Amino acid sequence: MTARDNTHPATLAPSVPAPDIVRCAYLDLVVTDLKKSRDFYVDLLGLHVTYEDDDAIYLRSFEEFIHHNLVLRKGPIAAAAAFAFRVRTPEDVDKAEAYFKELGCRTERRKEGFVRGIGDAVRVEDPLGFPYEFFYDVEHVERLHMRYDLYSAGELVRLDHFNQVTPDVPRGRAYLEGLGFRVSEDIKDSDGVTYAAWLHRKQTVHDTALTGGDGPRLHHIAFSTHEKHNIIQICDKMGALRMSDRIERGPGRHGVSNAFYLYILDPDGHRVEIYTQDYYTGDPDNPTITWDVHDNQRRDWWGNPVVPSWYTEASLVLDLDGNPQEVIKREDKSELAVTIGADGFSYTRAGDETGSYHGEASKGFKLGSQV
């Protein structure tokens, strides 16, 4: 199968109804060193341990009442094992199973769940090659939202979204819209190439995003804080611990989503975004915002460059047998290539060929003609 295979099930419309997805709920993540991962996610980021043993750690954010938002499982290859979504009713698990079977996708159903704390669930290898899980039954745990004795200066309060790398963003967008997701924002060019799309079920900018690139791969998982000063505290803490080399990008303000952000890398290179202050998208006629790929404020509102690793590096994903999925090369133009290596070098003001605006280099190159 290739990214351009138009006979693939993702192009077909099932006759059965899609499941009613409520939100992204947890990520099942394979790590190679459980102790190092615990140091990162618990001691550094402050996620709360629901349960742990020699093989896995179950973590949740400050305001969560379901069993976990992140599972760290020890394994030989660092990869994402499942992107899990909660559905509205137990019957929606049945709908999910029927929907993906009709798409021709591989499915596996476990009444006892695939991980601790989750009941009846179905996992699928979706049309893009990603391992998705759908569940309703879940163990409730203490919601810590008023446990201010546990609240850290950089507290992670909610799981916000996933970000997935896929070669063909329009195809992925059509599949997810068929599954009931709505597009809040996207990035395109004048030739009609789509580079990324943000899709939601809950009433925020996204529950997952599609980034154009070689895939299927996990780009990042994102947790929200209450305020942007919480993100600054995480940066200060990482600096104090001499971990600044694990800060990949930011802090900054996104154009897309309007959120304040920070990207950091865990011991296996899994990318984590810390995220806050996006906007409400719950109205049925919420408009889609489209960004020009050459607008250097789309990825960072202040126009700061994006490091190339952010475009090229991502985590493998697993099939239902636990084997890495084949990574398929993107055939469309890459965002990295068309924005001249990093989008801090691209233009904000089309037509400014002479660099007359405040003496900047032509087309608003942020770093100027000395580079």
C-alpha positions in Angstrom: 0.0 0.0 0.0 1.2 3.5 -0.8 0.0 6.9 0.3 -1.6 7.4 -3.2 -3.5 4.1 -3.3 -7.0 5.3 -4.1 -8.4 1.8 -3.6 -7.5 1.9 0.1 -10.5 1.7 2.5 -9.9 5.3 3.6 -11.6 6.4 0.4 -14.8 4.4 1.0 -17.8 5.6 3.0 -19.2 3.0 5.4 -22.9 2.4 5.4 -22.9 2.0 9.2 -22.8 5.0 11.6 -19.6 6.2 13.0 -19.0 6.0 16.8 -19.7 9.2 18.8 -16.3 10.2 19.9 -16.1 12.4 23.0 -12.4 13.3 23.2 -8.8 12.0 23.1 -8.3 10.1 26.3 -4.9 8.4 26.6 -1.8 7.4 24.8 -0.3 3.9 25.2 3.4 4.6 24.8 6.3 2.1 24.7 9.5 3.3 26.3 12.9 1.5 26.6 13.9 2.5 30.1 11.0 2.8 32.6 13.0 4.4 35.3 14.3 7.2 33.0 10.8 7.7 31.7 9.4 7.9 35.2 12.0 10.5 36.1 10.9 12.6 33.1 7.1 12.3 33.3 6.7 12.1 37.1 9.7 13.9 38.7 10.1 16.6 36.0 6.6 17.1 34.6 4.6 16.2 37.7 2.1 13.8 36.2 0.4 11.8 38.9 0.8 8.0 39.3 -2.4 6.0 39.3 -0.7 2.6 39.3 2.8 1.2 38.6 4.6 -2.1 38.5 7.8 -3.4 37.0 6.4 -3.3 33.5 4.2 -0.2 33.2 3.3 3.2 34.8 -0.2 4.7 34.5 -0.2 8.5 34.8 -3.0 11.1 34.8 -3.2 14.9 34.8 -4.4 17.1 37.6 -8.0 17.4 36.6 -8.6 13.9 35.2 -11.0 11.5 36.8 -10.5 8.5 34.5 -7.8 6.0 35.3 -5.0 7.5 33.2 -4.1 9.8 30.3 -0.7 8.1 29.6 0.6 4.6 29.9 4.3 4.0 29.8 5.1 0.4 28.9 8.5 -1.1 28.9 9.5 -2.6 25.5 12.3 -3.1 23.1 11.3 -0.3 20.6 10.2 3.2 21.5 6.9 3.6 19.8 3.2 4.5 20.2 1.0 1.4 20.7 -2.4 3.1 20.8 -4.1 6.5 20.4 -7.2 6.0 22.6 -10.5 7.9 22.3 -13.4 7.8 24.7 -16.8 7.3 23.1 -20.2 8.5 24.5 -21.9 5.2 25.2 -21.0 1.5 25.5 -22.9 0.9 22.2 -20.4 3.3 20.5 -17.7 0.6 21.0 -19.9 -1.7 19.0 -20.3 1.0 16.4 -16.5 1.6 16.2 -15.9 -2.1 15.6 -18.5 -2.3 12.9 -17.3 0.9 11.3 -13.7 -0.1 10.9 -14.6 -3.6 9.9 -16.6 -2.2 7.0 -13.6 0.0 6.1 -11.7 -3.3 5.8 -9.4 -2.5 8.7 -8.0 -5.0 11.1 -9.8 -4.9 14.5 -9.3 -6.5 17.9 -11.9 -6.4 20.7 -11.2 -7.2 24.3 -14.1 -7.1 26.8 -11.6 -6.8 29.7 -9.7 -4.0 27.9 -6.1 -3.8 26.7 -4.7 -2.0 29.7 -5.4 -1.6 33.4 -8.4 0.6 34.3 -10.1 0.3 30.9 -13.0 -2.1 30.2 -14.5 -3.2 26.9 -12.5 -1.7 24.1 -11.7 -2.2 20.4 -8.4 -1.4 18.8 -8.0 -1.0 15.1 -5.3 -0.5 12.5 -6.9 2.5 10.9 -6.8 3.5 7.2 -3.8 5.6 7.8 -1.9 2.9 9.6 -2.4 4.2 13.1 -3.4 2.1 16.1 -6.6 3.6 17.4 -8.6 2.5 20.5 -12.2 3.2 21.3 -13.6 2.6 24.8 -16.3 3.7 27.2 -16.0 1.6 30.4 -13.3 3.0 32.6 -12.3 3.0 36.3 -12.8 6.3 38.0 -10.1 7.6 40.3 -9.7 10.7 42.5 -9.9 13.9 40.5 -7.2 16.1 42.0 -8.5 19.4 40.8 -8.8 20.8 44.3 -5.7 19.1 45.8 -3.6 22.3 45.8 -1.3 20.7 48.2 -0.2 18.6 45.2 -0.3 21.4 42.6 3.2 22.2 41.2 4.3 25.4 39.6 4.3 23.7 36.2 1.2 21.6 36.7 -0.2 19.6 33.7 -3.9 19.8 34.2 -5.4 18.0 31.1 -4.5 15.9 28.1 -5.2 18.1 25.2 -4.4 16.4 21.9 -2.3 14.0 19.8 -0.5 15.0 16.6 0.0 12.4 13.9 2.4 12.4 10.9 0.9 11.1 7.7 2.0 11.3 4.0 -1.4 12.4 2.6 -3.1 15.0 4.7 -6.2 15.5 2.5 -6.9 11.8 2.6 -6.4 11.6 6.3 -8.7 14.7 6.7 -11.5 13.1 4.7 -11.2 9.9 6.7 -11.3 11.7 10.1 -14.2 13.9 9.0 -16.1 10.8 8.1 -15.4 9.6 11.6 -17.1 12.8 13.0 -14.1 15.1 13.5 -14.3 18.7 12.4 -11.5 20.8 11.1 -10.6 24.0 13.0 -7.5 25.1 11.1 -5.3 24.0 8.2 -2.2 25.1 6.3 -2.2 25.2 2.5 -0.4 26.9 -0.4 -1.6 28.5 -3.6 -1.1 25.3 -5.5 -3.7 23.5 -3.3 -1.2 21.4 -1.4 -2.3 20.8 2.2 0.5 20.6 4.8 -1.4 20.1 8.0 -4.9 20.0 9.5 -6.2 20.3 13.1 -9.4 18.3 13.9 -11.5 18.2 17.0 -14.3 16.4 18.8 -14.2 18.3 22.1 -14.8 22.0 22.0 -11.2 23.1 21.5 -8.9 23.5 18.5 -8.0 19.8 18.3 -8.1 16.3 19.7 -5.7 15.3 17.0 -3.8 17.0 14.2 -2.4 15.7 10.9 1.1 16.9 10.0 2.3 16.1 6.5 5.4 13.9 6.4 6.7 10.4 6.3 4.3 8.2 8.3 2.4 6.8 10.0 4.3 8.3 13.0 3.4 10.0 16.3 4.5 13.6 16.2 3.6 14.5 19.8 1.3 14.2 22.7 0.2 17.4 24.3 -0.8 18.3 27.9 -2.4 21.6 28.9 -1.5 23.9 31.8 -3.7 26.6 33.3 -1.5 29.5 32.4 1.6 30.3 30.3 3.7 31.0 33.4 3.3 27.3 34.2 5.2 26.6 30.9 7.9 29.1 31.8 8.4 27.3 35.1 9.0 24.0 33.3 11.7 25.7 31.2 13.3 27.1 34.3 13.2 23.7 36.0 14.7 22.0 33.0 17.5 24.7 33.0 18.2 24.2 36.7 18.4 20.4 36.1 20.8 21.0 33.2 18.2 19.4 30.8 18.0 22.4 28.4 19.1 20.1 25.6 15.8 18.4 25.8 13.9 21.6 25.0 13.4 21.3 21.3 11.3 24.3 20.5 9.8 27.3 22.3 8.4 28.6 24.5 6.4 30.7 22.1 2.9 31.5 20.9 1.4 29.5 18.0 -0.4 31.2 15.1 -2.4 28.1 14.4 -4.5 27.5 17.6 -3.3 30.8 19.2 -1.9 28.6 22.1 1.2 29.2 24.1 3.5 26.2 23.6 6.7 24.4 24.5 8.1 21.2 22.9 10.4 18.9 24.8 11.8 15.4 24.2 11.6 12.5 26.6 14.5 10.0 27.1 13.4 8.0 24.1 12.9 11.0 21.9 9.1 11.0 22.1 8.0 14.6 21.7 5.7 16.2 24.4 4.0 19.5 23.9 3.0 21.7 26.9 0.1 23.8 25.7 -2.3 26.5 27.0 -4.8 29.1 26.0 -6.3 28.0 22.7 -10.0 28.9 21.9 -13.6 27.6 21.9 -14.7 25.7 18.7 -18.0 24.2 19.8 -20.5 26.1 17.6 -21.8 24.0 14.6 -20.7 26.8 12.2 -17.3 27.4 13.8 -15.3 28.7 10.8 -12.1 26.9 9.6 -9.0 29.1 9.6 -6.7 28.5 6.6 -3.0 29.6 6.8 -0.7 30.2 3.9 2.3 27.9 4.3 4.6 30.9 3.6 3.2 32.9 6.5 6.0 32.7 9.0 3.6 33.4 11.9 1.5 30.3 11.3 3.8 28.0 13.4 5.1 30.8 15.8 3.1 34.0 16.2 6.3 35.9 16.8 7.9 34.6 13.6 10.6 32.5 15.3 12.3 29.8 13.2 11.2 26.1 13.6 14.1 23.8 14.1 14.3 21.2 11.2 14.0 18.3 13.7 10.5 19.4 14.5 9.5 18.7 10.8 11.5 15.5 10.3 11.7 13.5 13.6 8.8 11.5 15.1 8.0 8.3 16.9 7.2 5.0 15.2 3.7 3.5 15.7 2.9 -0.2 16.2 0.4 -2.6 14.6 -1.9 -4.7 16.7 0.8 -7.4 17.0 3.3 -4.9 18.4 5.4 -4.5 15.3 6.5 -1.2 13.9 4.3 0.0 11.0 6.1 0.7 7.7 6.9 4.3 7.3 5.7 5.6 3.9 7.4 8.6 2.3 5.4 11.7 1.6 5.1 12.5 -2.1 3.7 16.0 -1.8 5.9 19.0 -1.1 7.2 19.1 2.5 6.6 22.1 4.7 10.3 22.2 5.6 11.4 22.4 2.0 9.0 25.1 0.8 9.7 27.3 3.8 13.5 27.3 3.0 14.7 25.0 5.8 12.9 26.6 8.7 9.9 28.8 8.6 11.7 31.7 10.3 13.2 32.3 6.8 9.8 32.4 5.0 7.9 35.6 4.2 5.1 37.3 6.0 4.4 40.0 3.5 4.1 38.6 0.0 5.4 41.1 -2.6 8.0 42.7 -0.4 10.8 41.8 -2.8 13.1 44.6 -1.8 12.9 44.3 1.9 11.7 47.9 2.3 9.6 47.1 5.3 11.5 48.3 8.4 14.8 47.6 6.5 14.3 43.8 6.7 15.6 41.4 4.0 13.4 40.7 1.0 10.2 38.8 1.7 10.6 39.5 5.4 13.3 36.9 6.1 13.3 37.1 9.8 17.1 36.6 10.3 18.0 39.1 7.6 20.4 39.0 4.7 23.4 38.0 6.9 22.2 34.3 6.9 
